[in-house]
Every structure is written in structure tokens, then in C-alpha cells.
């Protein structure tokens, strides 16, 4: 039996949370006196921009949220989720700025803000938004969303790109 679209998204959340854990650990080490590992931060930013944003958030924003907005919901949390996606993107841009300026302060500050935001965000999606989606989507709609997810994956991640990011997650401490 096929997984529900929300189960796929929740599995992707687990990969994102592993990167967040590694990012928090790196911030702790920097605050304990270690210099910022620019290579590590560059890889994390690449993961966030491509796996978390272009791959995962795109499926949420372009498919799941739009379908949810086309249904009768007792409330619509998708606007808040979109707002939080934008906040996350701003934190990532500021981390990049810190790397370019060789300034650890904005790197750590924005990495911590990103980690806090995403942990809360993922909790809300996994425990509030996704159960709402599962409740309103019948099996036919679930199947249609799965087809759209597969199309989006093929379009965005070709030639082993997804495996590159999953391998990065597996290599984290």
C-alpha cells in the first residue's frame, strides 16, 4: 500500500531534524571556542536550500498547501506555515552573509534561530497540519497528491541528487 503524502513529508522531516541537530551541535562547539567550520555550514546551507526548501517545502507549498486551501477546513494554518518557510529562508540568507563576511556572530545567531523555528514548525506540521490533511483528503485525493509528489521529485531531483543529500544526512555525527 502507498504511503500517505503526509507520511512522506514526515519522513523528510526526520532528515531535516538530523541536520538541525548537527547544526546545533556545531553552534555549541563554536560557542565553546572552536572556530566556525565554514565547509560544514556551506554544506548545511546547500542541504537546506535544496533538500529542505526546493525538494520538501516545494511539495508542501506547491501541492499539499494548495490542495488544503481548496478544501473546507475549519481553520487554515497554511498561511502561517508559508510565513515560517519565508522566515527560515531569511535565516539561511543571513548565515550565508556571515560566512561571506567571515563573521561567526550572524552565523551562530541565524543558525540557532533557524533551528528553533524549524523544530517548532515541524512539530506543528507533524501534529496539527498533517493530521488535518489526512482528515480532509479522501483516498482518491491522497493518490493524486502522491502522483504530484513523484512528478515534483523527478523535476527537481535528477541524477542522484536526492541520494547526495540523504548521504550527507547519514554521514552526520
C-alpha positions in Angstrom: 0.0 0.0 0.0 1.2 3.5 -0.8 2.2 5.8 2.0 0.1 8.9 2.6 1.6 12.2 1.3 1.9 13.4 4.9 3.9 10.2 5.9 6.4 11.0 3.1 6.7 14.6 4.3 7.1 13.5 8.0 9.9 11.1 6.9 11.7 14.0 5.2 11.3 16.0 8.4 13.4 13.3 10.2 16.2 14.1 7.8 15.9 17.8 8.3 15.9 17.3 12.0 19.1 15.3 11.9 20.7 18.3 10.1 19.3 20.7 12.7 20.8 18.6 15.5 24.2 18.7 13.8 23.8 22.4 13.3 23.0 23.0 16.9 26.0 20.9 18.0 28.3 22.9 15.7 26.9 26.1 17.2 27.7 24.8 20.7 31.2 23.9 19.7 31.8 27.4 18.3 30.5 29.0 21.5 32.9 26.7 23.4 35.8 28.3 21.5 36.1 26.4 18.2 36.2 28.4 15.1 33.2 28.2 12.7 33.7 25.3 10.2 32.7 27.2 7.0 32.8 24.0 5.0 30.2 22.4 7.3 28.0 25.5 7.2 28.2 25.7 3.4 27.1 22.0 3.2 24.3 22.6 5.7 23.1 25.6 3.7 23.2 23.6 0.5 21.1 20.9 2.2 18.6 23.4 3.5 18.3 25.3 0.2 18.0 22.2 -1.9 16.6 19.3 0.2 14.6 21.2 2.8 13.4 24.0 0.5 13.4 23.1 -3.1 12.5 19.5 -2.5 10.5 19.3 0.7 9.0 22.8 1.1 8.1 22.8 -2.6 5.9 19.7 -2.2 4.2 21.4 0.7 3.8 24.8 -0.8 3.1 23.9 -4.4 1.0 20.8 -3.8 -0.2 20.0 -0.2 -1.0 23.5 0.9 -2.7 24.4 -2.3 -4.9 21.3 -2.1 -5.7 22.1 1.5 -6.7 25.6 0.6 -9.2 24.1 -1.9 -11.0 22.1 0.8 -13.4 23.0 3.6 -11.1 23.4 6.6 -12.4 24.6 10.0 -9.2 26.8 10.0 -6.4 27.3 7.6 -2.9 27.1 9.1 -1.1 27.0 5.7 -0.6 30.8 5.7 1.3 30.6 8.9 3.4 27.7 7.6 4.2 29.7 4.4 5.3 32.6 6.6 7.6 30.3 8.6 9.1 29.0 5.4 10.0 32.6 4.5 11.4 33.2 7.9 13.6 30.2 7.5 14.8 31.4 4.2 15.8 34.7 5.7 17.8 33.0 8.5 19.7 31.0 5.8 20.5 34.1 3.8 21.9 35.7 7.0 24.0 32.6 7.7 25.4 32.9 4.2 26.2 36.6 4.8 28.1 35.7 7.9 30.1 33.1 6.0 31.0 35.7 3.3 31.9 38.3 5.9 33.8 35.7 7.9 31.8 36.7 11.0 30.7 33.9 13.3 28.2 36.0 15.2 25.5 36.1 12.4 26.3 32.5 11.5 25.5 31.3 15.0 22.6 33.7 15.7 20.8 32.8 12.5 21.7 29.1 12.7 20.1 29.0 16.2 17.1 30.9 15.0 16.7 28.6 12.1 17.0 25.5 14.3 14.4 26.8 16.8 12.0 27.9 14.1 12.2 24.6 12.2 11.8 22.4 15.3 8.6 24.3 16.2 7.5 24.4 12.6 8.0 20.6 12.0 6.2 19.9 15.3 3.2 21.9 14.1 3.1 20.3 10.7 3.5 16.7 12.0 1.0 17.1 14.8 -1.6 19.6 13.6 -1.4 20.3 9.8 -0.7 16.8 8.5 -3.5 15.2 10.6 -5.8 17.9 9.3 -4.8 17.0 5.7 -5.3 13.3 6.4 -8.7 14.0 7.7 -9.9 16.1 4.7 -8.3 14.2 1.9 -10.1 11.0 0.7 -8.1 8.2 -0.8 -8.5 9.4 -4.4 -7.1 12.8 -3.4 -4.3 11.2 -1.4 -3.3 9.2 -4.6 -3.4 12.3 -6.7 -1.2 14.2 -4.3 1.3 11.2 -4.4 1.4 11.4 -8.2 2.1 15.1 -8.0 4.8 14.5 -5.4 6.6 11.9 -7.6 6.4 14.4 -10.6 7.9 17.1 -8.4 10.7 14.9 -7.2 11.6 13.9 -10.8 11.5 17.5 -11.9 13.6 18.9 -9.0 16.0 16.0 -8.2 17.6 14.2 -11.1 20.7 12.0 -11.4 21.2 11.0 -7.8 20.7 14.5 -6.3 18.3 13.2 -3.6 20.8 10.5 -2.7 23.6 13.1 -2.4 21.6 14.8 0.4 20.5 11.6 2.1 24.1 10.5 2.1 25.0 13.9 3.8 22.4 13.2 6.5 23.8 9.7 7.1 27.4 11.0 7.5 26.4 13.4 10.2 27.6 12.6 13.7 
